[in-house]
């Protein structure tokens, strides 16, 4: 079954939050609303969304800018794309938002069509699978719409961790990933997992991939790499 991409909306104005939520639901997303920093953090602790829509001006406590900076520094949320909503159109503020780790921003008032287009653009760039695109390296494919993995047209069966690992490899092919990078970027939350665990799952992934297993290279002293060319 296809999971709808979840979007966390952090916005203190209920009318705006609701308008966004209704439109996101209409367009195949699962919106979750939070009206301030603490409730947004609670939502993130419960579930990591595919994208965060973050209002700049929030009541009390931390501003959207500080929240963006904080979430970027946390292993659990550092990969989640952030789209800032801002009433400010001043150039320095936009730059501050991007420097804090936002992937894009949109200035209020905005049209819902523009917001949706920007959400899709950010997701395509940061997480193509979540918007139903296909990740492909050589003849190895992962379909975002069905979550099917196949090689040379034949379906393969992967465990959940192997799926996540392959997804990461397919998003960054031909690049060497160290064990600690993989732990950080694929396991994320589970910071107490040993590096040895990575080796175990890479081995399982190779087995599950069958002939395509040879596309997962061991780079001695450095880590692992997925390549279109078998090792
Ligand atoms: Ca606000």
Boltz pocket constraint, residues with backbone or C-beta under 6 A from the ligand:
constraints:
  - pocket:
      binder: B
      contacts: [[A, 11], [A, 12], [A, 13], [A, 55], [A, 56], [A, 57], [A, 58], [A, 59]]
      max_distance: 6.0
